[in-house]
């Protein structure tokens, strides 16, 4: 099955309005949030267009079928790029690994100064993507999904909070910080829409409830 996704994020015949956060500057200022988060109205429209279908089988799933973290040039891999993007006053060594900086995790409101305390969350978990359409993609297409720096698919968060999320959808897991639920739903929907992934009825209901907080 060929892998296609809605690159232009077009909704109802017009280009979607997106929140892109604070642009990086030459001084190394951190971007406040991942790029291309749809605004609440656009997210609601995107959600209404997702195919509602029970999740598929987990059979055949393996994280190795979503290769990450990819080389992004300048000795940096995808994880290191996100750490630099999402952190504050991040300084890196010749190998691109952070040697100083801080990271605010919007999932739980915690701030960390050791990058080992920070995970890069796949907003739509790899196993969730597998169950909702990615099992039909090629490995190269799954690699692109797992390393996507151009959508709100990757974000730096507290490691144990990310581990508590696991591969759960919003019907089963939400960030501890309820004030982030609106943004979380918008990010999730933006990714599912871009990659034409399906949603279950319970997932859709949970996302609508979270959008009601916007």
C-alpha positions in Angstrom: 0.0 0.0 0.0 1.5 3.3 -1.0 2.2 5.8 1.8 0.7 9.3 1.2 -0.1 12.1 3.6 -1.6 15.5 3.4 1.5 17.6 3.0 -0.3 20.9 2.6 -2.6 20.4 5.6 -5.5 21.8 3.5 -8.8 22.0 5.2 -12.2 22.8 3.6 -10.4 24.2 0.5 -8.1 26.6 2.4 -4.7 26.3 3.9 -4.8 25.4 7.6 -3.8 28.0 10.1 -0.8 26.7 12.1 1.0 27.6 15.3 4.7 27.4 14.8 6.1 28.5 18.1 9.0 31.0 18.5 11.5 30.9 15.7 15.0 30.0 16.5 17.6 32.8 16.3 21.3 32.9 15.6 21.9 33.2 19.3 20.4 29.8 19.9 17.1 30.7 21.5 14.9 27.7 21.9 11.7 27.2 20.0 8.8 27.2 22.5 7.0 24.3 21.0 7.1 21.9 18.0 6.2 23.3 14.6 2.9 23.2 12.7 0.5 22.8 15.6 -3.0 23.4 14.1 -5.2 26.0 15.8 -8.2 24.7 17.7 -10.7 25.3 14.9 -8.4 23.7 12.3 -7.8 20.8 14.6 -11.5 20.2 15.0 -12.0 20.2 11.3 -9.1 17.8 10.8 -10.5 15.5 13.4 -13.9 15.4 11.7 -12.1 14.2 8.5 -10.2 11.3 10.1 -11.5 7.9 9.3 -13.1 6.3 12.3 -12.2 2.6 12.6 -11.3 0.2 15.4 -7.5 -0.1 15.8 -5.9 -2.8 13.8 -3.7 -5.6 15.0 -0.4 -5.2 16.8 0.8 -8.4 15.0 4.2 -7.8 13.3 5.0 -4.6 15.1 8.6 -3.9 16.1 10.2 -0.6 17.0 13.0 -1.5 14.6 10.5 -1.1 11.8 10.6 2.6 12.6 14.3 3.4 12.5 15.3 6.3 14.6 17.2 8.5 15.4 18.4 9.5 12.0 21.5 11.5 11.1 20.5 15.1 10.6 23.9 16.5 9.6 26.5 18.4 11.6 27.1 15.3 13.7 23.5 15.6 15.1 20.8 12.9 15.1 17.1 13.6 15.4 17.0 13.3 19.2 19.8 15.8 19.5 18.1 18.2 17.1 14.9 18.1 19.2 16.9 18.6 22.5 18.5 21.7 21.1 15.2 22.9 19.6 13.1 22.4 22.7 15.7 23.4 25.3 16.8 26.7 26.7 20.4 28.0 26.5 21.5 24.6 25.2 25.2 24.2 24.5 26.5 21.2 22.7 29.8 19.5 22.2 31.5 18.6 18.9 29.4 15.4 18.9 26.2 17.5 19.1 25.3 16.0 22.5 24.2 18.7 25.0 26.7 19.7 27.7 24.5 22.3 29.3 21.0 23.8 29.1 17.5 23.2 30.6 14.4 21.5 29.3 10.8 22.3 30.4 8.4 19.4 30.0 4.9 20.7 29.2 3.4 17.3 29.9 4.0 17.7 33.7 5.5 21.2 34.2 9.0 19.8 35.3 12.3 21.4 34.3 15.4 19.3 33.9 19.1 20.2 33.4 20.4 16.7 32.6 19.5 15.6 29.1 19.4 12.0 30.3 16.2 12.9 32.3 14.5 13.9 29.0 12.9 11.6 26.4 11.9 12.6 22.9 8.2 11.6 22.8 6.6 10.5 19.6 3.3 12.3 19.9 1.5 9.5 18.1 3.4 6.5 19.4 5.0 4.2 16.9 2.8 1.2 17.9 -0.3 3.4 17.7 0.7 4.4 14.2 1.2 0.7 13.3 -2.3 -0.2 14.5 -3.9 2.7 12.6 -2.2 2.5 9.2 1.6 2.4 9.3 1.7 -1.4 9.1 1.1 -0.9 5.4 3.9 1.6 4.9 7.4 0.8 3.7 10.2 0.9 6.3 11.6 4.0 4.6 8.2 5.7 5.1 8.1 4.6 8.8 11.6 6.0 9.2 10.4 9.4 7.9 7.5 9.3 10.4 9.7 8.4 13.4 12.1 11.3 12.6 9.6 14.0 11.4 10.9 17.4 12.5 8.3 19.3 10.4 5.2 18.3 12.3 4.3 18.3 16.0 5.3 14.6 16.2 8.4 15.0 18.4 8.7 16.9 21.7 11.2 16.8 24.6 9.4 15.7 27.9 10.2 14.1 31.3 11.4 10.5 30.7 9.2 8.7 33.2 6.1 10.6 32.1 6.8 9.6 28.5 7.3 6.0 29.7 3.9 6.1 31.5 2.3 7.1 28.2 3.9 4.2 26.4 1.8 3.5 23.2 -1.5 4.7 24.7 -3.9 6.9 22.8 -5.6 9.9 24.5 -8.6 7.7 25.4 -6.3 5.9 27.8 -3.6 8.5 28.7 -3.4 12.3 29.0 -0.6 14.6 30.2 -0.6 15.1 34.0 -0.8 18.9 33.3 -4.5 19.4 32.3 -3.6 22.9 31.1 -1.7 21.2 28.2 -4.6 19.0 27.1 -5.8 21.4 24.4 -2.3 21.7 22.9 -1.8 17.9 23.2 -5.0 17.2 21.3 -4.1 19.7 18.6 -0.7 18.1 18.1 -2.1 14.5 18.1 -4.7 15.4 15.5 -2.2 17.3 13.3 0.0 14.2 13.1 -2.9 11.8 12.5 -4.3 14.1 9.8 -0.9 14.6 8.1 -0.3 10.8 7.9 -3.9 9.8 7.1 -4.0 7.5 10.2 -7.3 6.3 11.5 -8.9 7.1 14.9 -11.1 4.9 17.1 -14.5 6.2 18.3 -13.2 6.4 21.9 -10.0 8.2 20.8 -12.1 10.7 18.8 -14.4 11.3 21.8 -11.4 11.9 24.1 -9.8 14.3 21.6 -13.1 16.3 21.3 -13.2 16.5 25.1 -9.7 17.9 25.2 -10.4 20.4 22.4 -13.3 21.7 24.5 -10.6 23.0 26.9 -9.2 25.3 24.2 
